[in-house]
Amino acid sequence: MKTPGPRHGRPGAVRKKSRGGQVGSGGQGRQALEGRKPTPKAEDRPYHPAGKRKAAADRYEASGGKRKPAQGPDAAPRQRRPKSSDESEFVTGRNSVLEALRAAIPATTLYIASRIEYDDRVKEVMGIATKRGLPILEVMRPELDRMAGFDSVHQGLALKVPPYEYAHPIELLEKVLSQGKVPLLVALDGVTDPRNLGAIIRSVAAFGGQGVIVPQRRSVGMTAAAWKTSAGAAARTPVAMASNLTQTLKALKERGVFVLGLDGGGEVSLPGLSWAKSPLVVVVGSEGKGLSRLVTETCDAVVSIPIAATTESLNAGIAASVALYEIARTRST
């Protein structure tokens, strides 16, 4: 008859007991940890970067506060000036780049894809850039894709421009009045899609408007996408920034400008608008929320565009285009 072995381990193996009388390896692990001191702080470890900085600081104090040049691996790191982020934008596409160069907007570099197919637009772009002394760099298409954004159709051209310089809304109005024109401005309230901004800028330029006003917060700004969608109209149509849209609209009203808001539930219908020939600023709200409460209360009238009952609402850019067309048509009669 065989003697049964232990329940665990190989047959016939005998498990040893620790000093505490407990079976297993737990006691051995505790014995291995006995006698160790607490882990020293980082600054007390000479090989740690914090310890190196402390040693350098001690040497600095010992020398009477006289700064010594950094030497060796134990030297304290030098303070570096923070690098300013590059906020430049890229205008992409042949029409957009050509219009931007024609308008002489401040640009820093023109990038052109290698082996690009030359047409009249590319030739004119090259001619204007050369005449202005603008650096022209030929890059591979993957690099141009990266700079312009992989979702952007650059058509082999990209123009690097510095951050957009916004006009002041009141100065924009005064400039229009000094030219003897009837003001027609568009203000955006909560519009965050740069493509809508670009489309609105394009419509403003097409229907005789003089500028666009965007709020400083919770709104889209002049990005490369807006430049692209405007198809070059942004080079001719100034964009002003309002620190507070409601206060800016009130200031415009004090100067004789009528404020009209666009909303599907407006009490005034767009066709035959009686204010069309007056100085106007048309306020366009976001697609989801429409006009904000404070802006609605500031408007002289809220105008609606008649649409089919099966359509819930219009895109902000399309609504602005329809309103601007009707105002331009009425002014021309």
Helices and strands as residue ranges (DSSP letters): H 26-33, G 42-44, H 49-62, E 89-92, H 94-102, E 109-113, H 120-132, E 136-139, H 141-148, E 157-161, H 169-178, E 184-189, H 194-206, E 211-215, H 224-229, G 233-235, E 239-242, H 245-254, E 258-262, E 268-269, E 280-285, H 293-298, E 301-304, H 316-332
